[in-house]
């Protein structure tokens, strides 16, 4: 399964241009500027648009993804913007991030396999310092209805990979939720996120 996804993302990110654009995600922009800079982690970061944005704000940025093609584009984007990001290729279990080492974690369309996503969310929460913030935007389970009407909006087709408010609340138990809701939004992100879709948006602060 991991090999399948690595091949899928390598192929997508090897295409010309940026699959989801080179501008940062709107929700990340709205949210991240409210917090003092520190160390931030971007899981499943793809081509680097959000990591580079955080670095431009002065954050110390770490990122990872399955895709070496994504990493290469991200490093080129960082060089273009004259910022530094530390970007590794691999899965979370292979990487040696210490517990309680990040001030923020940003999960922007970081969709994981259904049998792993809760475990990975809990692992990521362990990497966050007490008082640190998790920012998440991802497709909800009801997004499949939007996808059926407009395939251009993108997103996983497996309902098990998609999210619900209840799942996120459970996965990130130990956080105080400043925001946790399902929203219908209009996406305009590169080639693969275009149109109306349903997302979960969450901002959570890890309890002390």
N, C-alpha and C positions, 0 to 999 in steps of 0.2 A: 504493500500500500504506500509506504514512504517513497519507494522508488518511482511509483506511478506519479505521485504528486510532484516529486523533484523534476521529473521529465516534463510534466505539464507546465510548471512555472518557468522552467528554463526555456521552453519553447515560446511561451507567451512573452517573456521579458527579452528574448532575443529579437523580437519584432522591431521594426523601425518605430521611433518615437517612444513615448511613455504610455504604457497601457492604461494608467489611471491619471494621466497628466503629470505635470511637474510642479503644480501648485499644491500647497498643503490642504488637507481636509478642513472644511469650514468649521466643524464642531471643535476640532483640535485648536484652531486659531482662536475661536471664541473663548475657549476654556483655559488654555495654557498660559496666556498672558496674565491671568489672575494670580499666578503663583511665583514665588521667588525661585530663581534658577538654582539648579543643583545637578544631581546625576539622574538621567532619565534613560529608560530602556524601551526600545521599540521591537517587540516580537513580530515575526512575519512581516518585515518591513518592505519587502519588494524592492522597488526602484529608488527608494530613499527620499521621496518628496517630503515626508513628515519629519524624518530625522534631520534632514538638512535645514528645514525651517526652525526646528528647536535649537540647532547649533547656531543659527543666525541670531537667535534671541539670547545666546550666551550659555545655554545648557551644555553640560558634559554628556555627550550622547553615545550610548551603546545600542547596537541593533543586531538582529540575526534573522536569517531566513534559510529555507532549504535551497534556494536558487543561487547558484554562482553567477548566472546572467544578471539577476537582480542586483547582486552585490557590485558587479562591475559598473552597471549604470549608476548606482547610488554613489560610488566613489568618484565617478566622473562628474556627477551633479554637485557633489561637495566641493570638488576642485574648482568648478565653474564659479561657485559662490564663495570660494576662498574660506571655507570652514573645514573643520576636522570632525570626522565621526569614526567610531570604532565599530566595524561591521564584520561579524563572523558568519560563516556558512555552516549550518548544522541544525540539529534539533535541540530543544532545551536540555534534555537529559545528557547530551554530549558536551554541553558547555559548562564552564566552571564559574558561574556567578555565585558569589557568597550571599547567604541569607542577610536580610536587612541592610542591603548595600545601595538601594536606589531611593531617591526622593520622589520619583514619579515613574509610572509605567503607562504607556499609551498603546492601547489595543485598537487600532483603526483597521476595520475589516480583516482582523486576524482570526480567520475561521479555521478551526482545528477539527480533525476527524471526531465523529460522534462518540466513539469509545474512549477518547483521550481528553476531550475538551475540559471537562470538570477537573480532572487531575491536573492538567496543565494550568488552568486558572488558579488552583490552590497553590501549586508550586510557585507561580509568578507572585502571588500574594506574599509568600514567605520571603521573596527577594526584596520586598518593600520595607522601608524603615517605618516604625510607628509614627503616625502623623503624616506619612507619605500619601500621595494621591494616585488613584487609578482613573484613567480617562478611557472610556470605551464607546465606540460606535461600530455596530455590526448589524447585519440583516436579521430581521425577526422571522419567526416561523410563518407569519401571515404574508411575508414578502413573496411567497410562491404565487399568490393570486396576482400580484403586480407583474411578476416575471412572465406569467402565462399570457397577459395582455400585451406586454412589451418586453421581448427578450433582450433589447438593448440596455435595459437597466442593470442586467448582470446579476451576479450573486450565485451561491451554490444552489444546486437543484435538489439536494438531499435535505429533507426537513430535519434530520438528526444533527446536521452541521449548523443549522440555524438556531437562533436564540429566543428565549422568552424571558420576560421580567422575572418570573419565579425562579428559573434556572440561574440567572445572574445573581439574584439575591442569595441563593443557596451557595453558589460557587464562591462568592466573595463575602461569605459570613465572616464577621470580624472587622467589617467596614461600617462606618456611618455614611449613609447615602445622601449626598447633597442633591443628587438628581438620579432618578431611575425610572424611565418611562419608555413607552413605545410611541413612535411618531411616524407620520407620513411626511416625507420630505421629497424635494426634487433634486436629483443628482445630476451634475454635469462635470464628470471627472474623466478626462481622457476618452479613450475609445470604448471602454467596457462598462462604465457606470453612467448611463444617460436615461433620465426619465424619472417618473414618480415611483417611489419604493417605500417599504416599511422597515424601519430600523429601531433597534434598542439603543438608547443613549444613557450612559451612566457616568457619574462622577462620584467616586467613593474615597473617603479618607480612612486609612487603616487606624484602628483603635490602638491606644497605648496599652 
